[in-house]
Amino acid sequence: MSAATDAAATFRSLHGKEPFGVFSAPGRVNLIGEHTDYNDGFVLPFALPHRLAAAVAPRDDQRLTVATLGSDGRVQQADPMDIAMLEPGQLEGWAAYPAGVAWVLRSQGHDRGADIVLAGDVPTGAGLSSSAALECAVALALLGAAGEPDPDESRRTEIARLAQRAENEFVGVPTGVLDQTASMRCVDGCALFLDVRSGEIEQVPFDAEAAGLRVLVIDTRAKHTLAESGYGDRRRGTERAADLLGLKALRDIELDGLDHATARLPEELRPLVRHVVTENQRVLDVVALLKAGRLADIGPSLDASHVSMRDDYRISCRELDVAVEAARAAGALGARMTGGGFGGSAIALVPADDLAKVEANVKAEFERAELKAPRTFVAVPSPGARQDPPGTWG
């Protein structure tokens, strides 16, 4: 069954009635452009077919009830919440995310209560933005139940910013806006080229299958939790570097000015700056190659991105390095970790004929290294957040 079907069925079971509607949002893979979003840089994600769905019905009060269907088939229910009383720091765990969305929408005058049931197949802790998918699905569900029509592109961008604010201020995770924007704005068959500073978006066609290629996602099953990782330390380091250089953000450093800029910084900040500046350039390089139809030629940029994240930004881990090296050794044209790091997933660009060999080698190397067996799947650019038609979940 689909995420939407699971959410609707669980809603009926818990509440004994039909939901008003079901709204869903995808996870994402970032093709390239890691840790550049909070530095006003460039990113290039695409949406996964995996989705998080929110079945919803409005209430006549300001109460919010939330339940989630786990991958084990069990339902967890959070304690009912009074939207008017929600404040940052009150909640921990999964319930903080929908509560944070309700809290931030309250600032826009949306404080009507709702019953929400969540279900989905976006892997959690895999660096594939399950939290952003949850936030965006809940935001659309609450707004839809309150009578707001299907949002246009401008409103979608605004909702992404609101979801980011919920994660930053209510949950306490200092993420950039990449994940939420990808979930809200990605379209089928394209990678989303986002200039974070200007907010400009370009949908870049990305049909790996037509080029005889596959994007293999390798979920290492090394769970990452950004709130408990070094993510915040890296962000604070880049912000400090920009401040010392008198810049609004590291985006303002051109590649040919990198050496001059880093020479003015303390030694510990130089690798962070080097990663951000070179990663921005790699995004631009990959976009140019995709527009020229040269999909197979982006492999070296993927490789260089992983080396930069491993050695300069220092956010890789043993599992990610094993995944990347094993994929390359078996014929991948390029591979890199994707997401916030400290665990999660890697991606590999693989010729279609070599896919089985690459998957087998990755799994063999994990077994040889005595690591938990990874999960692998092929990712294709998929639609962004939406209201699911009743026929798909009724």
C-alpha positions in Angstrom: 0.0 0.0 0.0 1.0 3.6 -0.5 1.8 6.0 2.3 -1.5 7.9 1.6 -3.5 4.6 1.8 -1.8 3.6 5.1 -2.4 7.0 6.6 -6.1 7.0 5.7 -6.7 3.5 6.9 -5.0 4.2 10.2 -7.0 7.4 10.5 -10.3 5.5 10.1 -9.2 2.9 12.6 -8.3 5.5 15.3 -11.1 8.1 14.7 -13.9 6.0 13.2 -14.5 8.4 10.3 -13.1 9.4 7.0 -10.3 12.0 6.9 -10.9 15.4 5.3 -8.0 14.7 3.0 -4.5 13.2 2.8 -1.4 15.3 2.0 2.0 13.9 1.4 5.6 15.1 0.8 8.7 13.3 -0.4 12.1 12.6 1.0 15.0 13.9 -1.0 18.4 13.0 -2.3 20.9 15.8 -2.7 22.7 15.2 -6.0 25.4 17.7 -4.9 25.7 20.8 -2.8 26.1 19.8 0.8 26.3 22.2 3.7 26.1 25.1 1.3 22.5 26.1 2.0 23.1 27.8 5.3 26.0 29.6 3.6 23.7 31.3 1.0 25.1 28.9 -1.6 23.8 26.6 -4.3 22.2 23.1 -4.0 20.9 20.5 -6.4 18.5 18.0 -4.8 15.7 15.9 -6.3 12.7 14.3 -4.6 12.5 10.6 -3.9 9.5 8.4 -4.7 9.4 7.7 -0.9 6.8 9.8 0.8 5.4 10.8 4.2 1.6 11.1 4.3 -0.6 13.0 6.7 -4.3 12.1 6.9 -6.2 15.0 8.5 -9.6 16.2 9.7 -10.3 19.6 11.2 -11.5 20.0 14.8 -13.8 22.7 16.3 -11.2 23.6 19.0 -7.5 24.4 19.2 -6.5 20.8 20.0 -3.9 19.0 17.9 -3.8 15.2 18.0 -1.1 13.3 16.2 -0.4 9.6 15.7 2.1 7.8 13.5 2.1 4.4 12.0 5.6 2.8 12.5 7.3 0.6 10.0 6.6 -2.3 12.4 2.8 -1.7 12.0 2.4 -0.2 15.5 0.7 3.1 16.1 2.2 5.7 18.4 0.0 8.5 19.7 1.3 11.7 21.1 -0.5 13.4 24.0 -3.1 15.9 22.7 -1.7 19.4 22.4 -3.3 22.8 22.8 -2.0 24.8 19.8 -2.4 28.1 21.7 0.0 26.8 24.4 2.8 25.4 22.2 6.2 26.8 22.9 9.7 25.7 21.8 11.4 23.3 24.2 8.2 21.7 25.4 8.5 18.4 23.4 11.1 15.9 22.4 11.1 13.1 19.9 8.9 12.7 16.7 6.0 14.6 18.1 8.0 17.8 18.3 8.0 18.1 14.5 4.3 18.3 13.8 3.9 20.4 17.0 6.6 22.8 15.6 4.7 23.1 12.4 1.4 23.9 14.3 3.4 26.4 16.4 4.9 28.3 13.4 1.5 28.3 11.5 -0.1 29.9 14.6 2.0 32.9 14.0 0.3 33.3 10.7 -3.2 33.1 12.3 -3.8 29.4 11.7 -4.7 28.0 15.1 -7.6 25.7 14.3 -7.2 22.2 15.8 -6.9 19.0 13.8 -6.6 15.3 14.1 -3.6 14.0 12.1 -2.3 10.5 11.4 1.1 10.0 9.8 2.4 7.1 7.7 5.2 6.8 5.2 8.2 4.9 3.7 10.9 7.6 3.9 13.7 5.9 5.8 14.4 7.6 9.1 17.9 8.5 10.2 19.1 7.8 6.7 20.0 11.4 5.6 17.0 11.4 3.2 15.1 14.2 4.9 12.3 12.3 6.6 11.9 15.2 9.0 11.4 17.7 6.2 8.9 15.4 4.5 7.0 15.2 7.8 7.0 18.9 8.3 5.9 19.7 4.8 3.1 17.1 4.8 1.8 18.4 8.1 2.0 22.0 7.0 -0.1 21.2 3.9 -2.5 19.1 5.9 -3.1 21.8 8.5 -3.5 24.5 5.9 -5.7 22.4 3.7 -8.0 21.5 6.7 -8.2 25.2 7.5 -9.5 25.9 4.0 -6.3 27.2 2.2 -6.3 26.1 -1.4 -3.5 24.3 -3.2 -0.5 26.6 -2.8 1.2 28.3 -5.8 5.0 28.3 -6.3 5.5 31.4 -4.2 3.4 30.0 -1.3 5.2 26.7 -1.5 8.5 28.5 -1.0 7.0 30.3 1.9 5.8 27.1 3.4 9.3 25.6 3.1 10.7 28.5 5.0 8.0 28.1 7.7 8.8 24.4 8.0 12.5 25.2 8.3 11.7 27.7 11.1 9.7 24.9 12.9 12.8 22.7 12.8 15.2 25.4 13.8 13.3 27.2 16.5 10.9 24.6 17.9 12.7 21.3 17.5 16.2 23.0 17.9 18.0 21.5 14.8 19.9 24.3 12.9 19.3 23.0 9.4 19.3 25.1 6.3 16.4 25.3 3.9 17.5 22.8 1.3 15.4 19.8 2.6 12.1 21.7 3.0 12.5 23.5 -0.3 13.2 20.2 -2.1 10.2 18.6 -0.5 7.9 21.5 -1.5 9.3 22.5 -4.9 10.8 19.5 -6.6 9.0 18.2 -9.7 9.0 14.9 -11.6 12.0 14.2 -13.8 14.1 17.1 -12.6 16.8 18.1 -10.2 16.0 21.4 -8.4 18.8 24.0 -8.8 18.3 26.4 -5.9 20.2 29.7 -5.3 19.6 29.9 -1.6 20.5 33.6 -1.4 18.2 34.9 -4.1 15.6 32.1 -3.8 15.7 31.6 -7.5 14.8 28.0 -8.6 15.4 26.3 -11.9 14.1 22.8 -12.7 17.0 21.0 -14.5 16.0 17.9 -16.4 17.7 14.8 -15.0 16.8 11.6 -16.7 19.5 9.2 -15.7 17.6 6.2 -17.0 17.5 7.7 -20.5 21.2 8.1 -20.4 21.7 4.5 -19.5 22.6 5.3 -15.9 21.1 4.8 -12.5 21.4 6.7 -9.2 21.9 4.1 -6.5 21.1 5.2 -3.0 23.0 3.3 -0.3 21.4 3.6 3.1 24.3 2.6 5.4 21.9 2.2 8.3 24.4 4.2 10.4 21.8 6.3 12.0 22.4 10.0 12.2 20.7 12.6 14.4 21.6 16.1 13.5 20.6 17.5 16.9 23.2 15.3 18.5 25.9 15.4 15.8 28.5 18.0 14.8 26.2 19.6 12.4 25.7 22.7 14.6 29.4 23.0 15.2 30.1 23.0 11.4 27.4 25.7 10.9 28.8 27.9 13.7 32.3 27.5 12.3 31.3 28.7 8.8 29.3 31.6 10.3 32.3 32.6 12.4 34.6 32.5 9.4 32.2 34.7 7.4 32.1 37.2 10.3 35.9 37.3 10.6 36.2 38.0 6.9 33.5 40.7 7.1 31.2 38.8 4.8 27.5 38.2 4.9 28.1 34.5 4.1 30.8 32.3 2.6 28.9 32.4 -0.7 30.7 35.7 -1.2 34.1 34.0 -1.7 34.9 33.3 -5.3 36.9 30.2 -6.1 39.9 32.2 -7.3 39.9 34.2 -4.0 39.8 31.1 -1.8 43.5 31.0 -0.9 43.5 34.7 0.0 40.4 34.3 2.2 41.6 31.2 4.1 45.0 32.7 4.8 43.2 35.3 6.9 41.5 32.7 9.1 42.5 30.6 12.1 43.8 27.2 11.0 40.7 25.3 12.3 38.3 27.2 10.1 40.2 27.0 6.8 39.0 23.4 5.8 35.3 24.4 6.5 35.6 27.4 4.2 37.4 25.4 1.5 34.6 22.8 1.4 31.8 25.4 1.1 33.5 27.4 -1.6 34.6 24.4 -3.7 31.2 22.7 -3.2 29.4 25.7 -4.6 31.6 25.5 -7.7 30.9 21.8 -8.0 27.1 22.5 -8.0 27.6 25.0 -10.8 29.7 22.6 -12.8 27.2 19.8 -12.4 24.3 22.0 -13.5 26.2 23.0 -16.6 26.9 19.4 -17.5 23.3 18.3 -17.0 22.1 21.2 -19.2 24.6 20.0 -21.9 23.2 16.5 -21.6 26.5 15.1 -20.3 25.1 13.2 -17.3 27.9 10.6 -17.3 30.5 13.4 -16.9 29.3 14.5 -13.4 31.0 11.5 -11.7 34.3 13.3 -10.9 32.4 16.2 -9.2 30.6 13.6 -7.0 33.9 12.0 -6.1 35.5 15.4 -5.3 32.5 16.3 -3.2 32.9 13.2 -1.0 36.6 13.8 -0.5 35.8 17.4 0.5 33.2 16.3 3.0 35.4 13.5 4.4 38.7 15.5 4.7 37.7 19.2 4.9 34.3 19.2 6.5 34.9 16.0 8.4 31.3 14.7 8.4 31.8 11.3 6.9 32.1 8.0 8.8 33.4 4.5 8.2 30.1 3.2 6.8 29.9 6.1 4.3 33.5 5.7 3.2 33.1 2.0 2.7 29.9 2.5 0.6 31.6 5.1 -1.6 34.8 3.2 -2.1 33.0 -0.1 -2.8 30.7 1.5 -5.4 33.6 3.1 -7.2 35.6 -0.1 -7.2 32.8 -2.0 -8.9 32.2 0.5 -11.7 30.4 3.6 -10.4 31.2 6.7 -12.3 31.1 8.8 -9.1 29.9 8.4 -5.6 29.5 10.6 -2.5 27.8 10.8 0.9 24.6 12.7 0.8 22.8 14.7 3.5 24.0 16.1 6.7 26.6 13.5 7.4 27.7 11.5 10.5 25.9 8.5 9.1 23.0 8.2 6.7 23.2 7.5 3.0 25.6 7.7 0.0 24.7 7.9 -3.7 26.5 6.4 -6.7 26.1 7.2 -10.4 26.2 3.8 -12.0 25.9 2.5 -15.6 22.8 0.4 -15.8 24.7 -2.7 -16.9 26.9 -2.5 -13.8 24.1 -1.9 -11.2 23.9 -5.5 -9.9 27.7 -5.7 -9.7 27.9 -2.4 -7.7 25.1 -3.4 -5.3 26.7 -6.8 -4.7 30.1 -5.3 -4.1 28.8 -2.7 -1.7 27.0 -5.4 0.3 30.1 -7.7 0.2 32.4 -4.9 1.5 30.0 -4.1 4.4 30.0 -7.8 5.3 33.8 -7.9 5.1 34.0 -4.9 7.3 31.6 -6.5 9.8 29.1 -3.7 9.4 25.3 -3.9 9.4 24.0 -4.8 5.9 23.0 -1.7 4.0 19.8 -1.0 2.2 20.0 -0.1 -1.5 17.5 1.3 -4.0 17.5 3.2 -7.3 16.2 6.8 -7.0 14.4 8.7 -9.8 13.4 12.4 -9.6 9.8 12.4 -8.3 7.0 14.9 -7.5 7.0 17.3 -4.6 4.5 17.8 -1.8 0.8 17.6 -2.8 -2.7 16.8 -1.8 -3.3 13.2 -2.7 -6.5 12.6 -4.8 -9.1 10.6 -2.9 -9.0 7.8 -5.5 -5.4 7.1 -4.4 -6.2 6.5 -0.8 -10.0 6.0 -0.5 
